[in-house]
Each structure stands twice: as structure tokens, then as C-alpha cells.
């Protein structure tokens, strides 16, 4: 099997930024769906959500080749609500 080389550090940082941006876009699309009343627009936003989920999965697969990664914590921090 042909193994791909690891990403260069600058490629990893760029990919990390793209992954963060796509995750933020996904969250925004999901939140905005609750504020939209036009069904056609809701359908477009749902399509965007589904495409974003696929894109994030693809980016995560490429990110696995990064020479450094931060481990994902087992517990998320408690959100500050006040």
C-alpha cells in the first residue's frame, strides 16, 4: 500500500485553521436554522450542514497525517453562562 508522507508543520497549521473555520460554519448554520421560517432556505441550510459534516470528516482524515497533534480531552470544560 502506498503510504502518504506526513504533512509539513505549516500545512498542519493551515489545515487546523481550515478545520476550525469549517466547524464554526457548521455551528452557525445549525443555530441559524432555528431563526429561519422560509422552508426553501431551511433546506439549503440543512444541505450546508450535511456538506460541512462530510468536509470536516475529510479534513480530519488528512489531519491524521500531521506531525503533531493535541490530544482531545476526555471531559469538556464547563461553559461559563454568566
C-alpha positions, 0 to 999 in steps of 0.5 A: 500500500502506498503510504502518504508522507506526513504533512509539513508543520505549516500545512498542519497549521493551515489545515487546523485553521481550515478545520476550525473555520469549517466547524464554526460554519457548521455551528452557525448554520445549525443555530441559524436554522432555528431563526429561519421560517422560509422552508426553501432556505431551511433546506439549503441550510440543512444541505450546508450542514450535511456538506460541512459534516462530510468536509470536516470528516475529510479534513480530519482524515488528512489531519491524521497525517500531521506531525503533531497533534493535541490530544482531545480531552476526555471531559469538556470544560464547563461553559461559563453562562454568566 
